[in-house]
Amino acid sequence: MRKAYFIFLFILFTTTGYLNAEPFSETVRENLLDPNRWTFQASAVLISANVIDDFIFFKFDRAKGEAGGEMYLFNTSYTLTDLELELLGKQMNLQMEWPLVFGLINERGRPLFHNINSGIAFRWTNLPFSKFVYANFETGVGLTYSEHVMKIERVRKPHRERSHLKIYWPIQLILAHPKHRQHQLVLQIHHQSGGHIFDIGGSNMLGLGYRYVFRER
């Protein structure tokens, strides 16, 4: 537990130092109040009994008993930069974002407890079928800290030592009407696991959300 706190504080101080470094900090400070660099999102995800690979085959089993429940997520993201890449002769428009996600976990049998996530995310904004339905795909990596170890982790592997600090892996498909791009429906997988660094195993959640993006008006 003490080790997890030290790692979490190290990441926090390292990130703070990076943001205050030159010339990056000048760019951030100049644009910090620009609404076009911000997105806001609220969503609800169900705690699943599945491993992450199950979602590839569209398999979802909701966790039952005391391990069941849901997480409510409140997300704000800051767009760090826009990127243009070429893949197989096609241009990919990417946005690199810095998300901060606050979660409230509602497990059956105990009070709400908090979950905090942050990292780096990349959003692919020009998917091939966006002419018909405006669509983005977003994923990234970061760290998550949970006030309590989720019960689904203890149910799966009851004898393993568990960490409150884990790796955060968000996966999101974002859809919107082409004429109202700022209002977006989010289909998301919220994955957090030890990644064989903090511990082995984790939890997976699946759900829906609403996202507002100023720059896509």
HELIX and SHEET records of a PDB file:
HELIX    1   1 ARG A    2  LEU A   19  1                                  18    
HELIX    2   2 PHE A   24  ASN A   31  1                                   8    
HELIX    3   3 PRO A   35  ARG A   37  5                                   3    
HELIX    4   4 ILE A   52  PHE A   57  5                                   6    
HELIX    5   5 GLY A   65  ALA A   67  5                                   3    
HELIX    6   6 LYS A  151  ARG A  156  1                                   6    
HELIX    7   7 PHE A  214  GLU A  216  5                                   3    
SHEET    1   A 9 TRP A  38  ILE A  47  0                                        
SHEET    2   A 9 GLY A  69  LEU A  87 -1                                        
SHEET    3   A 9 LYS A  90  GLU A 107 -1                                        
SHEET    4   A 9 PHE A 113  TRP A 124 -1                                        
SHEET    5   A 9 TYR A 134  SER A 146 -1                                        
SHEET    6   A 9 LEU A 165  ALA A 176 -1                                        
SHEET    7   A 9 HIS A 183  SER A 193 -1                                        
SHEET    8   A 9 GLY A 202  VAL A 213 -1                                        
SHEET    9   A 9 TRP A  38  ILE A  47 -1                                        
END                                                                             
